[in-house]
């Protein structure tokens, strides 16, 4: 077959079209000269009764796969000034559908409550009946094995200081992306809702559970389709996932989570048809507690050429699921990783023995990690992914990519009343800009703009006016050179 030369300046999509045309000619020649074609296809392969794909077929498959990936890999020159996801984009989130119970308390009261109630971490070690109450860490998230632990915490908080809202890290990110997309359309006075990207959340609830049903309704109201797996009701009932968030006077939150039916999710439960159509998959770090589910979901999305992002979720996840994290990173299916300062510090630690002696006293109450620590953590991540970003709270964020670029963004000077969902909303802003082709600096600025709005409200919920303001800020960020 005669080679068809393609100038370097030709776009990949044009090059692919030329190659497909060439392959049609090749296929026709195969029917005319089958012996010649068989000899070409068999080079370097052992005889087999079943037909193996020839070199050209393999090259065609690779080019088609590369072309799919190219469409979902933003660069600085593509869509720089647009904040709109492509109309056909399907964004999927994987995580636990957790209903948050937000409790306003002082930091001293939060420590007293957690030390009094105990509630051992659900680490699979049945020998530990209760948590080591001397090591309560402000700012973390610990899973408990019994819903009664949450009830005991809530009972110690005045009813007037409690608010219930749908949460969960990946779900919050999708709600944020949907809110920004909606705000963008409203700012542009666009009415074609059929041209909007779609957002679908995958998680597990217990069948017939009122908490799970309310969660689905709230998710749909936020513009996110709920692809929820309903586990058969057990005896006694497990219930759907809940989380108690103790929010102190500084806006910092400390969480205790009961996963219930969400912890029972298996690979067989995952709606692979949804993932097979995904253009973007965002997974929360808590999925590392179900590594086989995370691997299967990422593989299904990657088969469609999707971009895959992962949020490390909490320093406890990095600490307790380090092996699972390293395994998924080494598999090469993750493109973008989000972390905060505490997660970066935990990631940068050395051996397990060093981790034992260097644990911070109280999570976010500990001294902020140095720039060197953040850089060390991101350099580690960039051995496996394209982009890594570390959010720094009031100090903004720092981002790096595999090409060696580094960018820092400043946080807006606002008064934080509640940091619940702040990291997730930052991720929404960053991802929106990234999918629009923003630079590292633009993506970081967009994340900080989104995060600045959410910390001014109680809970991870914002009204449409705030989402329009976020969308407008990001639009301005992406117009900047």
C-alpha positions in Angstrom: 0.0 0.0 0.0 1.3 3.5 -0.9 1.9 5.7 2.1 -0.2 8.9 2.3 2.1 11.6 3.6 0.5 14.0 6.1 2.1 17.5 6.7 2.9 18.2 10.4 0.6 21.2 10.3 -2.5 19.1 9.5 -4.9 18.8 12.5 -5.1 15.3 14.1 -8.7 14.9 13.1 -7.8 15.5 9.4 -4.9 13.2 9.7 -7.2 10.5 11.1 -9.6 11.0 8.2 -6.8 10.6 5.7 -5.7 7.4 7.5 -9.2 6.0 7.5 -9.4 6.6 3.7 -6.1 4.9 3.3 -7.3 2.0 5.4 -10.3 1.5 3.2 -8.0 1.3 0.2 -5.9 -1.3 2.1 -9.0 -3.3 2.9 -10.0 -3.4 -0.7 -6.5 -4.5 -1.7 -6.8 -7.3 0.8 -9.7 -8.8 -1.1 -7.6 -8.7 -4.3 -4.3 -9.8 -2.9 -5.1 -11.9 0.2 -1.8 -13.7 0.2 0.2 -10.5 0.2 -1.9 -9.0 3.0 -1.7 -12.2 5.1 2.1 -12.1 4.9 2.2 -8.4 6.1 -0.2 -9.1 8.9 1.7 -12.1 10.1 5.0 -10.4 10.5 6.3 -10.9 14.1 3.4 -13.1 15.1 3.1 -16.8 15.5 0.6 -18.9 13.5 -2.9 -18.9 15.0 -6.1 -20.5 13.9 -7.9 -17.2 14.8 -7.2 -14.1 12.8 -5.1 -11.4 14.5 -5.4 -7.8 13.7 -2.7 -6.5 11.2 -0.3 -3.7 11.9 -2.4 -1.2 10.0 -5.5 -2.2 12.0 -3.7 -1.7 15.2 -2.4 1.6 14.1 -5.9 2.7 13.1 -7.2 1.7 16.5 -4.4 3.6 18.3 -5.1 6.7 16.2 -8.8 6.6 16.9 -8.1 6.2 20.6 -5.6 9.1 20.5 -8.1 11.2 18.7 -10.7 10.6 21.4 -8.2 11.5 24.1 -7.2 14.7 22.2 -10.8 15.9 22.2 -10.8 15.7 26.0 -7.3 17.0 26.7 -7.5 20.8 26.9 -4.5 22.9 25.8 -3.9 26.6 26.2 -4.8 27.3 22.6 -8.1 25.5 22.6 -11.3 27.2 23.8 -9.2 29.7 25.8 -12.0 32.4 26.0 -15.0 30.1 26.4 -16.4 28.8 29.7 -18.8 26.4 28.0 -18.4 22.7 28.1 -19.1 21.1 24.8 -22.8 20.5 24.3 -22.4 16.8 24.1 -20.2 16.5 27.2 -21.2 13.9 29.7 -19.7 14.4 33.1 -20.0 11.5 35.6 -19.1 11.5 39.3 -18.4 8.4 41.4 -18.7 8.5 45.2 -20.9 8.1 48.3 -24.3 9.8 48.4 -24.0 11.3 51.9 -26.6 13.4 53.6 -24.8 16.0 55.7 -26.0 17.2 59.1 -24.3 20.5 59.7 -23.9 21.4 63.4 -22.7 24.8 64.5 -20.4 24.5 67.6 -17.3 26.0 69.1 -14.0 24.2 68.6 -13.8 23.4 72.2 -17.2 21.9 72.2 -16.4 19.9 69.1 -13.4 18.4 70.8 -15.4 17.6 73.9 -18.2 16.0 72.0 -15.9 13.8 69.9 -13.9 12.7 72.9 -17.0 11.9 74.9 -18.9 10.0 72.2 -15.8 8.2 70.8 -17.1 6.1 67.9 -14.3 4.1 66.5 -13.0 4.5 63.0 -14.4 1.9 60.6 -10.9 0.6 59.7 -11.9 -3.1 59.7 -10.2 -3.7 63.0 -12.8 -5.1 65.3 -10.4 -5.0 68.3 -10.7 -1.2 68.4 -14.2 -0.6 69.9 -13.7 3.1 70.2 -11.5 5.8 68.8 -8.4 6.9 70.5 -10.1 10.0 71.9 -6.8 11.6 72.8 -6.0 11.9 69.1 -9.1 13.8 67.8 -8.1 15.8 64.8 -9.9 18.9 63.9 -10.6 19.2 60.1 -10.6 15.5 59.3 -13.2 13.0 58.2 -13.5 9.6 59.9 -15.9 6.8 59.0 -17.7 5.2 61.9 -19.2 1.7 61.8 -22.5 2.4 63.5 -25.2 5.1 62.9 -25.8 5.3 66.6 -22.4 7.1 66.9 -23.8 9.9 64.7 -27.0 10.0 66.7 -25.1 10.4 69.9 -23.1 13.4 68.4 -26.3 15.0 67.0 -28.0 14.6 70.4 -25.3 16.8 72.0 -26.0 19.7 69.6 -28.9 22.1 70.0 -31.6 21.6 67.3 -31.5 25.3 66.4 -27.8 24.8 65.4 -28.4 21.9 63.0 -29.1 22.0 59.2 -29.5 19.0 56.9 -28.3 19.1 53.3 -27.3 16.6 50.6 -23.5 16.3 50.4 -20.7 13.9 49.4 -17.5 15.0 47.8 -18.1 13.9 44.2 -21.7 14.8 44.3 -20.8 18.3 45.5 -18.3 18.7 42.6 -21.0 17.7 40.1 -23.5 20.1 41.7 -20.9 22.8 41.4 -20.2 22.1 37.7 -23.9 22.0 37.0 -24.3 25.3 38.9 -21.5 27.0 36.9 -22.9 25.7 33.6 -26.4 26.9 34.5 -25.0 30.3 35.6 -23.1 30.6 32.4 -26.2 29.9 30.3 -28.3 32.4 32.3 -25.6 35.1 32.0 -25.5 34.6 28.3 -29.4 34.4 28.2 -29.1 31.1 26.4 -32.4 29.1 26.3 -31.3 25.9 24.5 -31.1 23.5 27.5 -30.7 20.6 25.1 -27.3 21.9 24.2 -26.1 21.9 27.8 -23.7 19.3 29.2 -25.1 16.6 31.4 -24.0 15.6 34.9 -24.6 12.1 36.4 -23.7 10.9 39.8 -23.1 7.2 40.6 -23.5 6.0 44.2 -25.4 3.5 46.4 -28.4 3.9 48.7 -30.6 1.4 50.5 -33.9 0.6 48.8 -36.9 2.1 50.4 -34.8 4.4 52.6 -36.3 7.9 53.2 -32.8 9.5 53.5 -31.8 8.0 50.1 -35.0 9.1 48.4 -34.7 12.7 49.7 -31.1 12.7 48.6 -32.0 11.8 45.0 -34.7 14.5 44.9 -32.2 17.1 46.1 -29.6 16.0 43.6 -32.1 16.2 40.7 -33.1 19.7 41.8 -29.5 20.7 41.6 -29.3 19.7 38.0 -27.5 16.3 38.5 -29.0 13.1 37.3 -28.9 10.4 40.0 -27.8 7.0 38.8 -28.2 5.5 42.2 -27.8 1.8 42.9 -30.5 0.6 45.3 -29.3 -2.2 47.6 -31.9 -4.6 49.0 -33.0 -3.6 52.4 -31.3 -5.7 55.1 -32.4 -6.7 58.6 -31.6 -4.7 60.6 -31.6 -1.9 57.9 -28.3 -0.3 57.1 -29.8 2.9 55.9 -28.2 5.4 53.5 -25.1 7.3 54.1 -25.0 10.2 56.6 -22.3 12.6 57.8 -22.3 14.8 60.9 -20.2 18.0 60.2 -19.2 19.9 63.3 -18.5 23.5 62.1 -16.6 25.7 64.5 -16.3 29.5 65.0 -13.5 29.6 62.4 -15.6 28.0 59.7 -13.6 24.7 60.0 -15.5 21.4 59.8 -14.7 18.1 61.4 -16.7 15.2 60.0 -17.9 11.7 61.2 -19.5 9.6 58.5 -21.6 6.5 58.5 -21.7 5.0 55.0 -24.4 2.4 55.5 -25.5 0.9 52.2 -22.9 3.0 50.3 -20.1 0.8 51.8 -21.7 -2.3 50.2 -21.2 -1.2 46.6 -19.5 -3.8 44.4 -18.3 -3.9 40.8 -21.4 -5.7 39.7 -23.5 -2.7 41.0 -21.7 -0.1 38.9 -23.8 1.1 35.9 -21.1 0.5 33.2 -23.4 1.8 30.5 -23.2 5.2 32.1 -19.4 5.2 32.4 -19.0 3.8 28.8 -20.6 7.1 27.5 -18.6 9.4 29.9 -16.4 12.2 28.5 -15.3 13.1 32.0 -15.2 11.0 35.2 -14.5 12.6 38.6 -14.0 10.2 41.5 -13.7 11.1 45.2 -10.8 9.8 47.3 -13.3 7.9 49.5 -13.7 5.5 46.6 -10.2 4.2 47.5 -12.0 2.2 50.3 -13.6 0.3 47.4 -10.5 0.0 45.1 -12.0 -2.6 42.8 -15.0 -0.4 42.1 -12.8 2.6 41.4 -10.6 0.6 39.1 -13.5 -0.8 37.1 -15.1 2.7 36.8 -11.9 4.3 35.6 -11.3 1.5 33.1 -14.8 1.8 31.7 -14.5 5.6 31.3 -11.0 5.4 29.8 -12.3 3.0 27.2 -14.4 5.9 25.9 -11.3 8.2 26.0 -12.6 10.1 29.0 -10.6 12.5 31.2 -10.4 11.1 34.7 -9.8 13.2 37.8 -9.4 12.2 41.4 -9.8 14.2 44.6 -7.7 12.8 47.5 -10.7 13.7 49.9 -8.9 13.9 53.3 -5.6 13.3 55.0 -7.0 10.2 56.6 -7.7 8.7 53.2 -4.1 9.3 52.1 -2.9 7.9 55.4 -5.1 4.8 55.5 -5.4 4.0 51.8 -1.9 4.8 50.6 -1.4 1.4 48.9 -4.7 1.6 47.0 -3.8 5.2 46.0 -0.4 4.2 44.7 -1.9 1.3 42.8 -4.5 3.4 40.9 -1.9 6.1 40.1 0.5 3.6 38.8 -2.2 2.1 36.5 -2.1 5.3 34.5 -5.9 5.9 34.4 -5.8 9.2 36.4 -5.2 12.5 34.5 -5.8 15.2 37.2 -5.4 15.0 41.0 -6.7 17.5 43.6 -5.5 17.7 47.1 -5.3 20.2 50.0 -2.4 21.1 52.2 -3.1 18.3 54.8 -3.3 15.7 52.1 -0.1 17.0 50.4 1.7 16.8 53.8 0.5 13.3 54.3 1.4 12.3 50.8 4.9 13.7 51.2 5.7 11.7 54.3 8.3 9.0 54.1 8.0 5.5 55.6 5.2 4.2 57.7 7.4 4.4 60.8 8.2 8.1 60.1 4.4 8.7 59.7 3.8 7.3 63.1 6.2 9.7 64.8 5.3 12.8 62.7 1.5 12.8 62.9 0.1 16.3 63.5 -1.7 16.9 66.8 -5.0 18.1 65.4 -5.2 18.0 61.6 -5.9 21.5 60.4 -4.9 23.0 63.7 -1.3 21.9 62.8 1.2 24.3 61.2 0.7 24.7 57.5 3.1 22.5 55.4 6.0 24.3 53.7 6.2 25.0 50.0 8.8 22.3 49.7 6.4 19.8 51.1 3.7 20.8 48.7 6.1 20.6 45.8 7.4 17.2 46.8 3.8 15.9 47.0 2.9 17.2 43.6 6.1 16.0 41.9 5.3 12.6 43.2 1.8 12.8 41.7 3.1 14.1 38.4 5.1 10.9 37.9 1.7 9.4 37.0 -0.7 12.2 36.1 -0.8 15.3 33.8 -1.9 17.9 36.4 -1.8 18.2 40.2 -3.2 21.0 42.2 -3.0 21.8 45.9 -5.6 24.1 47.5 -4.3 26.2 50.4 -7.4 27.7 51.9 -7.0 31.4 52.6 -3.7 31.3 50.7 -5.2 30.2 47.4 -3.7 27.3 45.5 -0.6 26.0 43.6 -0.8 23.9 40.5 1.8 22.0 38.4 1.7 19.9 35.3 3.8 17.2 33.7 5.3 19.7 31.3 7.1 21.4 34.2 4.8 24.5 34.5 3.9 25.9 37.9 1.3 28.5 38.8 0.0 30.0 42.0 -3.4 31.7 42.5 -4.5 33.9 45.4 -7.7 33.5 47.4 -10.2 36.2 47.5 -10.3 38.1 50.8 -13.7 37.0 52.1 -14.9 36.1 55.6 -15.5 32.4 55.8 -18.4 31.2 57.9 -18.4 27.6 56.9 -15.8 25.7 54.9 -18.1 22.7 54.2 -17.9 21.9 50.5 -15.2 24.6 49.9 -12.7 22.1 48.5 -15.3 20.4 46.3 -16.5 23.8 44.9 -12.9 24.8 44.3 -12.6 21.6 42.3 -15.7 22.4 40.3 -14.3 25.8 39.3 -10.9 24.4 38.4 -12.4 21.6 36.4 -14.8 23.9 34.5 -11.9 26.1 33.5 -9.7 23.1 32.7 -12.3 21.6 30.4 -12.6 25.0 28.7 -8.9 25.0 27.9 -7.7 27.3 30.6 -4.1 27.6 31.6 -2.9 26.4 35.0 -3.1 30.0 36.4 -6.6 30.4 34.9 -7.8 27.1 36.3 -6.5 27.9 39.8 -8.0 31.4 39.7 -11.4 29.9 38.6 -11.2 27.4 41.5 -10.4 30.1 44.0 -13.3 32.3 42.7 -15.8 29.4 43.2 -14.4 28.5 46.6 -14.7 32.2 47.8 -18.4 32.1 47.3 -19.2 28.8 49.0 -17.4 29.7 52.2 -19.8 32.6 52.7 -22.8 30.4 53.0 -23.7 27.7 55.5 -23.5 24.2 53.9 -22.4 23.2 50.4 -25.5 24.8 48.8 -25.6 28.1 46.9 -28.6 29.9 45.3 -28.7 30.7 41.5 -27.6 34.3 42.1 -24.3 33.1 43.6 -23.8 30.6 40.8 -24.3 33.3 38.2 -21.7 35.4 40.1 -19.3 32.4 40.1 -19.9 31.9 36.3 -19.3 35.6 35.6 -16.0 35.5 37.6 -14.8 32.5 35.7 -15.8 34.0 32.4 -13.6 37.0 33.2 -10.7 34.8 34.3 -10.8 32.8 31.0 -10.8 36.0 29.0 -7.5 37.1 30.6 -4.3 36.3 28.8 
